[in-house]
Amino acid sequence: MTTAENKQDCPVTAQTFWDAAYPMIAVTENHPFLVSMVDGTLEEDNFKYYVVQDALYLKDFADCLRRVADKAPTAKDTQRLSDFATGAEQCELALHDSFFKEWKIVAPDGSNDDPMQQMPNCLLYTSYMKKVVATESYAHGLAVLLPCFWVYMHVGHVMLELREKIDKEEGAIERRKPQYDAWIDMYAGDEFEKEVRDFIAMVNAECERIQSSDEDGEAKAGLKRMEQHFIMGCKLEHMFWDQASTKLQWPEIGGL
């Protein structure tokens, strides 16, 4: 049997999606925004912009997790996804809220009368997630939410490794703001990694279920759709950091 045939016969898992997206992820892990956070050259205003946008994003992300939970095949899966949503609110948003208190600014609440709003790439990402979660299957909902977990864990570990190298340089630690270290420590931490591994396991279980129950030959198309959502999510993750690098704003049109 040829290598191509062997690959074709291999079961599709979350790792399949990761491997397909990895050329892009390899670029993301060296994103200037992330690297400058580690070496301490990132401007605080850019980080503040990022944290505000991420707080707004996480509110929609938690909502999407709960909507996917409503479609889960078992009560156990429903509860676990609800737990993920609570974790995003209580752990990740708690970190953001601690930054807001240090900066003495009011945390965004995402309401219509909140002066802080999602900027273009943030809105593009959350709108894409909400569309998939609302209109497509449970499996597709899992796939579109997976990049937020996995890419953050990956770059967290990459940044931690880079920090260990950079901190041997004179003055590196003094340049880096404590908020940057707190961010790195959360996403490179064991607790977050456990959450990510649990979510990956749920994606793997759904991939296995789809492939084992493929009576109409539709599994291949469904799994390919999951891969497409995962790749798009990884692309939008990269664009999210692009947005923070430039502090992208909505254009003024007709004075509005």
C-alpha positions as CSV (number, residue, x, y, z in Angstrom):
1,M,0.0,0.0,0.0
2,T,1.3,3.4,-0.9
3,T,1.9,6.3,1.6
4,A,-1.0,8.2,0.1
5,E,-3.3,5.3,0.6
6,N,-2.1,4.8,4.2
7,K,-2.8,8.5,4.9
8,Q,-6.2,8.2,3.3
9,D,-7.1,5.2,5.6
10,C,-6.0,7.0,8.7
11,P,-8.9,8.2,10.9
12,V,-9.6,11.9,11.0
13,T,-9.0,13.5,14.4
14,A,-8.4,17.0,15.7
15,Q,-4.7,16.5,15.0
16,T,-5.7,16.2,11.3
17,F,-7.1,19.7,11.5
18,W,-4.0,21.0,13.3
19,D,-1.7,19.5,10.8
20,A,-3.6,21.1,7.9
21,A,-3.5,24.5,9.6
22,Y,0.1,24.3,10.9
23,P,1.9,26.3,8.2
24,M,-0.3,29.2,9.3
25,I,0.1,28.5,13.0
26,A,3.9,28.4,12.5
27,V,3.7,32.0,11.3
28,T,1.3,33.0,14.1
29,E,3.6,31.8,16.8
30,N,6.2,34.4,15.7
31,H,3.6,37.2,15.4
32,P,5.3,40.6,16.2
33,F,2.6,41.3,18.7
34,L,3.4,38.2,20.7
35,V,7.1,38.4,20.4
36,S,7.1,42.1,21.5
37,M,5.0,41.1,24.5
38,V,7.7,38.6,25.5
39,D,10.7,40.9,25.0
40,G,9.0,43.8,26.6
41,T,8.9,46.1,23.6
42,L,5.1,46.0,23.1
43,E,3.5,49.4,23.7
44,E,1.1,49.3,26.6
45,D,-1.6,51.0,24.6
46,N,-1.5,48.2,22.1
47,F,-1.9,45.6,24.9
48,K,-4.8,47.6,26.4
49,Y,-6.5,47.7,23.0
50,Y,-6.0,43.9,22.7
51,V,-7.3,43.2,26.2
52,V,-10.5,45.2,25.6
53,Q,-11.1,43.4,22.3
54,D,-10.4,40.0,23.9
55,A,-12.8,40.7,26.7
56,L,-15.5,41.5,24.2
57,Y,-14.6,38.4,22.2
58,L,-14.7,36.1,25.2
59,K,-18.3,37.1,26.1
60,D,-19.4,35.9,22.6
61,F,-17.1,32.9,22.9
62,A,-18.7,31.8,26.2
63,D,-22.2,32.3,24.6
64,C,-21.2,30.1,21.7
65,L,-20.0,27.4,24.0
66,R,-23.4,27.3,25.7
67,R,-25.2,27.2,22.4
68,V,-23.0,24.3,21.3
69,A,-23.8,22.7,24.6
70,D,-27.5,22.8,23.8
71,K,-26.7,20.5,20.8
72,A,-24.5,18.1,22.6
73,P,-25.4,14.4,22.3
74,T,-25.1,13.6,26.0
75,A,-25.8,15.3,29.3
76,K,-22.1,14.9,30.2
77,D,-21.0,16.8,27.1
78,T,-23.6,19.5,27.8
79,Q,-22.3,19.9,31.3
80,R,-18.6,19.9,30.2
81,L,-19.2,22.6,27.5
82,S,-21.2,24.7,30.0
83,D,-18.1,24.4,32.3
84,F,-15.9,25.6,29.5
85,A,-18.1,28.7,29.1
86,T,-18.0,29.3,32.9
87,G,-14.2,28.9,32.8
88,A,-13.9,31.5,30.0
89,E,-15.9,33.9,32.1
90,Q,-14.4,33.2,35.6
91,C,-10.8,32.6,34.7
92,E,-9.9,34.4,31.5
93,L,-12.2,37.3,32.0
94,A,-11.1,37.5,35.6
95,L,-7.5,38.1,34.3
96,H,-8.8,40.8,32.0
97,D,-10.8,42.4,34.8
98,S,-7.7,42.5,37.0
99,F,-5.9,44.5,34.2
100,F,-8.9,46.9,33.9
101,K,-8.7,47.6,37.7
102,E,-4.9,48.2,37.5
103,W,-5.5,50.6,34.5
104,K,-8.5,52.2,36.3
105,I,-10.8,51.7,33.3
106,V,-14.3,50.2,33.2
107,A,-14.5,46.7,31.7
108,P,-16.5,46.6,28.5
109,D,-19.8,44.8,28.8
110,G,-20.6,44.5,25.1
111,S,-24.0,46.2,25.4
112,N,-25.3,48.5,22.7
113,D,-24.8,51.6,24.9
114,D,-21.2,50.6,25.8
115,P,-18.8,53.1,24.1
116,M,-16.3,50.2,23.7
117,Q,-17.1,48.0,20.7
118,Q,-15.7,45.1,18.8
119,M,-13.3,46.4,16.1
120,P,-13.4,44.9,12.6
121,N,-11.4,41.8,13.0
122,C,-12.9,41.0,16.3
123,L,-16.4,41.4,14.9
124,L,-15.5,39.3,11.9
125,Y,-14.3,36.5,14.2
126,T,-17.2,36.5,16.6
127,S,-19.8,36.8,13.7
128,Y,-18.2,33.8,12.0
129,M,-18.3,31.7,15.2
130,K,-21.9,32.7,15.9
131,K,-23.0,31.9,12.4
132,V,-21.5,28.4,12.4
133,V,-22.8,27.6,15.9
134,A,-26.3,28.8,15.1
135,T,-26.7,27.3,11.6
136,E,-24.5,24.2,11.5
137,S,-24.1,21.0,13.3
138,Y,-22.7,20.2,16.8
139,A,-19.5,18.9,15.2
140,H,-19.0,22.0,13.2
141,G,-19.6,24.2,16.3
142,L,-16.9,22.3,18.1
143,A,-14.5,22.7,15.2
144,V,-14.9,26.5,14.9
145,L,-14.4,27.0,18.7
146,L,-11.3,24.7,18.8
147,P,-8.7,27.3,17.5
148,C,-9.3,29.7,20.4
149,F,-8.4,26.9,22.9
150,W,-5.6,25.2,21.0
151,V,-3.8,28.1,19.4
152,Y,-3.7,30.0,22.7
153,M,-2.3,27.1,24.5
154,H,0.3,26.6,21.7
155,V,1.4,30.2,21.6
156,G,1.4,30.3,25.4
157,H,4.0,27.5,25.5
158,V,6.0,29.1,22.7
159,M,6.1,32.4,24.5
160,L,7.1,30.8,27.7
161,E,10.0,29.1,26.0
162,L,11.0,32.4,24.4
163,R,10.7,34.2,27.7
164,E,13.1,31.8,29.3
165,K,15.6,32.5,26.5
166,I,15.1,36.3,26.5
167,D,15.3,36.6,30.3
168,K,18.9,35.7,30.1
169,E,19.5,39.0,28.4
170,E,20.3,42.0,30.5
171,G,17.3,44.2,31.2
172,A,14.8,41.9,29.5
173,I,12.8,41.3,32.7
174,E,12.7,44.9,33.6
175,R,11.3,45.9,30.2
176,R,8.4,43.5,30.3
177,K,5.3,44.7,32.1
178,P,3.8,42.4,34.8
179,Q,0.6,42.1,32.8
180,Y,2.4,40.5,30.0
181,D,3.9,37.8,32.3
182,A,0.4,37.2,33.8
183,W,-1.0,36.6,30.3
184,I,1.8,34.2,29.3
185,D,1.5,32.3,32.6
186,M,-2.2,31.8,32.2
187,Y,-2.1,30.4,28.7
188,A,1.1,28.4,29.3
189,G,-0.3,27.0,32.6
190,D,-1.2,23.5,33.4
191,E,-4.8,24.4,34.3
192,F,-5.5,25.9,30.9
193,E,-3.8,23.0,29.1
194,K,-6.1,20.6,30.9
195,E,-9.1,22.5,29.6
196,V,-7.7,22.4,26.1
197,R,-6.9,18.7,26.2
198,D,-10.4,18.0,27.4
199,F,-11.9,20.0,24.5
200,I,-9.7,18.3,22.0
201,A,-10.9,14.9,23.4
202,M,-14.5,16.0,22.8
203,V,-13.6,16.9,19.2
204,N,-11.9,13.6,18.7
205,A,-14.9,11.7,20.1
206,E,-17.2,13.5,17.7
207,C,-14.9,12.8,14.8
208,E,-14.9,9.1,15.8
209,R,-18.7,9.1,16.1
210,I,-19.1,10.6,12.6
211,Q,-16.7,8.1,11.0
212,S,-18.2,5.0,12.7
213,S,-21.8,5.9,11.9
214,D,-21.2,7.0,8.3
215,E,-24.1,5.2,6.6
216,D,-24.7,7.7,3.7
217,G,-21.0,8.4,2.9
218,E,-21.3,11.9,4.2
219,A,-18.6,11.7,6.8
220,K,-15.8,12.8,4.5
221,A,-17.7,16.0,3.6
222,G,-18.6,16.7,7.2
223,L,-15.1,16.2,8.5
224,K,-13.7,18.4,5.7
225,R,-16.1,21.1,6.7
226,M,-14.8,20.8,10.3
227,E,-11.3,21.2,9.0
228,Q,-12.3,24.3,7.0
229,H,-13.8,25.9,10.1
230,F,-10.7,25.1,12.1
231,I,-8.4,26.7,9.5
232,M,-10.6,29.8,9.3
233,G,-10.6,30.1,13.0
234,C,-6.8,29.9,13.0
235,K,-6.7,32.6,10.3
236,L,-9.0,34.8,12.4
237,E,-6.8,34.3,15.5
238,H,-3.8,35.6,13.5
239,M,-5.9,38.6,12.3
240,F,-6.9,39.3,15.9
241,W,-3.3,40.0,16.8
242,D,-2.8,41.9,13.5
243,Q,-5.6,44.2,14.7
244,A,-4.0,44.8,18.0
245,S,-0.6,45.6,16.4
246,T,-2.2,48.5,14.5
247,K,-5.0,49.3,16.9
248,L,-7.4,49.0,14.0
249,Q,-10.4,51.3,14.1
250,W,-13.7,51.5,12.2
251,P,-13.5,54.2,9.5
252,E,-15.4,57.4,9.9
253,I,-18.0,57.6,7.1
254,G,-20.2,60.7,6.9
255,G,-19.0,61.8,10.3
256,L,-20.1,58.5,11.9
